[in-house]
Amino acid sequence: MTYQTVSAFAQSWGLVFLVVMFGTAVVYALWPGNKSKFKKAAHLPLEED
């Protein structure tokens, strides 16, 4: 296995991996069931102890 082979493999599959992870994060953030959790977290700094 040469450096060029490993580099090409890492570049192509690394890109695929990062795109999948980004898509997963977007789906998680926009999932309707998480709305209340994110709303509570957004108002947390404004609450008085």
C-alpha positions as CSV (number, residue, x, y, z in Angstrom):
1,M,0.0,0.0,0.0
2,T,1.5,3.3,-1.0
3,Y,1.0,6.7,0.4
4,Q,-1.0,7.8,-2.6
5,T,-3.4,4.9,-2.2
6,V,-4.0,5.6,1.4
7,S,-4.3,9.3,0.8
8,A,-6.9,8.8,-1.9
9,F,-8.9,6.4,0.2
10,A,-8.9,8.7,3.2
11,Q,-9.9,11.7,1.1
12,S,-12.8,10.1,-0.6
13,W,-14.2,8.1,2.3
14,G,-13.4,10.9,4.8
15,L,-15.6,13.2,2.7
16,V,-18.4,10.7,2.7
17,F,-18.1,10.2,6.4
18,L,-18.2,14.0,7.1
19,V,-21.2,14.5,4.8
20,V,-23.1,11.7,6.6
21,M,-22.2,13.1,10.0
22,F,-23.3,16.6,9.0
23,G,-26.6,15.3,7.6
24,T,-27.1,13.4,10.9
25,A,-26.5,16.5,12.9
26,V,-29.0,18.5,10.8
27,V,-31.7,15.9,11.0
28,Y,-31.2,15.7,14.8
29,A,-31.4,19.5,15.2
30,L,-34.5,19.8,13.0
31,W,-36.3,16.7,14.4
32,P,-39.7,17.8,15.7
33,G,-39.4,15.8,18.9
34,N,-36.3,17.7,20.0
35,K,-38.0,21.1,19.8
36,S,-38.9,21.3,23.5
37,K,-35.4,20.2,24.6
38,F,-33.8,22.9,22.5
39,K,-36.3,25.6,23.6
40,K,-35.6,24.7,27.3
41,A,-31.8,24.9,26.6
42,A,-32.2,28.3,24.8
43,H,-34.0,29.8,27.8
44,L,-31.7,28.4,30.4
45,P,-29.3,31.4,30.6
46,L,-32.3,33.7,31.1
47,E,-33.7,31.9,34.2
48,E,-33.1,33.2,37.6
49,D,-31.8,30.8,40.2
